[in-house]
């Protein structure tokens, strides 16, 4: 567990300093398995009030893309960590695995949907549970066009496209997923079993100022709806349907939008990310490579 921050820092340093060499295919994002968040930066915060316990949080994923010859297909290894000690029910989810992405070009002027599939190991520190997950999904983005539509700026494993506008930019994304979530063991005699769930995302991004300020101001709104449609008897507790609303205001320091500060608001629950139902605000440092 203690090694993970060093891994994240190593991936960031490796990408920034010697990009293009043997480790030039490392990436740092908020999420790898969630296509909607692949364009969002990783975030971290730390607070130590005098005379009180410290609180900290991190939402980050590192990825190594094997850079196949095909620009429409990607194979990659990844690890992610979502941790927040400043909220009522702490979030503590570690995952590591491998994945596949493919963008389908319909050969016409239209959307080029992206198919994803991942398999990973999970450790939920809050529930004291360990297991595995298989996830598959489909993403459609207002900027993910087929090659004939003249939008070559996206390829699997990339941070995703961003529309360029002189004074204002915006775009939307929609995604749907199916997931098998297997809890193989749990501490203190906790329940084990299987959950089959589906979840869908709808996200919108806006860039006030557009190209005039190099899209350095970003507003993000997202909504996720999750349905556990089949659960083992041992895990059949609580709501089978939950929702999560998020909003973010990100201010980037540089024109390449790699580093900045973000103000986030979240209300709801996200079982796929180990987040229990609650409401919180957060200000954090953000970075993406």
N, C-alpha and C positions, 0 to 999 in steps of 0.2 A: 504494500500500500504506500509506504513512504517513498518507494522508488518512482511512483507515477509522476509526481511533479518534476523530477529530474528527467524523465523520459519526455514530458511535454516541453520542458525547456530545451532539451537537446534537439528535439525536432524543430523547434522555432529557430535555434541558433544555426543548425545545419542548413535549413532552407534559406535563411537570410544571408549567410556568409558564403556558402559554396554551392549555391543553386546551379544546377546544370551538370554537377559531377555525380558520383555514385549515389549520393544521398540527395540529389536535386529534386526527387519526386516526392519528398515529404510534404504534407500539407497540414495546416492547423485550422480548425473550424469549430463552430459550436457543436455540430453534430455531423456524423457521416451517414448513419443509417436513415436519418430523416432528411429526405431530399430537399424539403422546404427550408431546412436550416443550413444546408450546405453553403448558402451564400451569406450566412450570418457569422460574425466573428466569435471566437472563443472569448469568455469573460471570466474575470477573477476579482475578488475583493477581500479585504482583511481589515478588521476593526478590533482594537484592544482598548476599551475604555479604562480609565484609571480605577483600580479597585474592583474591577469586574472581569468576568471570564471573556476571553477572546472569541470572536465569531469570524467565520470565513466562508467563502463559497467559490466554486469553480464549475463552469460548464465548458468542457473542452474535449476535443477528439483529435487524435493524430492519425494520419493515413499514409501508407506507402503504396503508391500506384506503380504497377509494373510497366506502365507505358507501352502497351501493345502497339503494333504497327497500325492497327485499325483505329481511326479516330472516333469511331462510333461505339466501341466496346472497351470496357475497363475491368481489370481484375486488381484487387487491392487487399491489403491487410490493414487492420485498424484497431485502435483501442480508444475508449472514451471513459470519462469520469464526470459524474454529476453529483456535486456535494454542496449542501447549504446547511450550516449550523445555526443560522440566524432566524429560522422560521420555527413555528410551533411544533410541527412534526418534521424532524430533520430528514433531508434527502441525502442518500448515500448509495449510488449505483455505479458499479464498475463493470464494464463489458470489454471483451476483446474477441476478435474473430476475423473472418474474411468475407469479401463481398464481390458482386458482379453487377455491372451496369451496362445497359445498351440503349442507345437512342435509335428509334426507328424513323427512317426517312421515307415517307410515303411517295416521294418523287413528284410532289405537286406543291403548290403554294399553300401550305397549311402547317398545322402544328406537328412537331416531331416529338411524340411522347417518349418518355424515358422509363424503361423497366428496370427495377432493382431487385436484388435478392441477397440476403446476408444470413450468415450463421455465426453465432457467437456464444461465448461463455458469459454468464452473469453472476455477480455477487452483490446482493442487496444487503448492505450493512445495517440498515434500519430494521429490517425484518429478520436479519440473521439467516438469510436464505441463499442457496447456491443452486445453479442449474444451467440451462441452455435455452436458446431461442432461435427460431427460424422465422425470418420475415421476408415477405415479398410485396412489391408495390408498384404503382404506376403514377407518374407525375406528368401533368400538363401545365405549361407555363406560357404566358402571353408572349414571351420572347424565345421560347424553344421552338424554332422553326426548322423545317427540313432544309437540306442543303440547297435545293432549288429555289428556296425562298430568299436566299442571299443573306443568311444569318449564321456565318461560320464561327461566331465568337464563343460558342459553347461546345464542350466535349465532355464525356463522362469523366468524373473526378475533378473537374474544374470548379471554381467558386460559383459558376453560374453567370448568366448574362445580366446586364443592367442597361435599360433603355437610356439613350442619350437625348436630352431635350435642352434647348437653349436656356429657358428660365424655369422649367418644371419637368420632372420625369416621374413616371409611375409604371407599375406593372402588377400582375397578379399571378398566383400559383394555386393549383389544386392538386391534391394527391390522395390516394386511397391505398390502404395496406391491409394485409392479412398476416397474423402472427400466431405462432405456436410458442407458448411460454411454459417451459418445463421447470418446476422446482423439484430438484432431486433430493435435497436435504435442507433441514432447517434447525437452528439451534434451540435448545430448551424444549425439545419435543414439539416444535412448531409444525404446522401442516405442510405436507408435500403433495404434489399432484400436477395436473395439467390445466392450462387455460388456453382456450382458442378465442382470439379476439380480432375484431376489425376496428380500424380507426381511419378517419379522414381529416384532412387539413384544408383550410382555405386561408390564404395569406395575401396581403396587399402591401406593397412598398411604395413610398412616395419620397421624392427628392426635391424639396423646395430650393429654388435657386438653380437647379439643373447644372448644365455645363458651365455656367458663369462661376460657380464655386466648386466645380469638379465633383459634383454629387457628394460633397463632404458632409452634408446634413441629410440624415436618413430617418424616416418615420416608418415603423413596421407595425402592422396589426395582423394577428393570426388567431384562428379559432380551430380547435381540435375536438372532435366528438369520438368517444371510444365506447365500444359495445363488446362486453365479454359474453359471447353467445353460447359458449359451452365451458363449464368449469367442473373439475373434480369435486366430489361431495365435500372433501376436506377443505377446499378453497372456496366453496360456495357461500360466501358471506359478504355483506355490504352490497352497495349498488352495483348492478351489472352494467349500467350506462353512466358515464360521467363526461364532463366537458371542461375544457381549459381555454380561457381567453388570455392572450398576452398582447402587450403593447410596449414598444421601445422607441426611444429617441436616442440616436447615435450621432455623436459629433466626432468626426475624424480629424486627426492632426495633419495628415499628409494627403497629397493629391491621389496617391495610389490606394488610399483608404485601407491601409494595413493596421493602423493603430488609432485608438480613440477612447472616448469616454461614453458610457451608455447609461441611460436611466430606464429601468424596466418596471413593469407592473404585471402581475399575474394573479388570476382568480380562477380557482377550480382545481382539478386533479388530472394527472397523466400517469396511468399505471405503467405504460411502456417506458417511462423515464423515471419510475420510482418516486413520483411526486404525489403525496397525499393531498386531499382536498383542503385548501386554505387560500388565503389572500395575503400578498406581500408586495412591497416595493424594494427596489435595489438600485444602487449606483455602483458601477464597476468599471474597471479598465478592460478594454476589448482589443483583440488582435486577431489577424488572419493572414495566412501566408499561402 
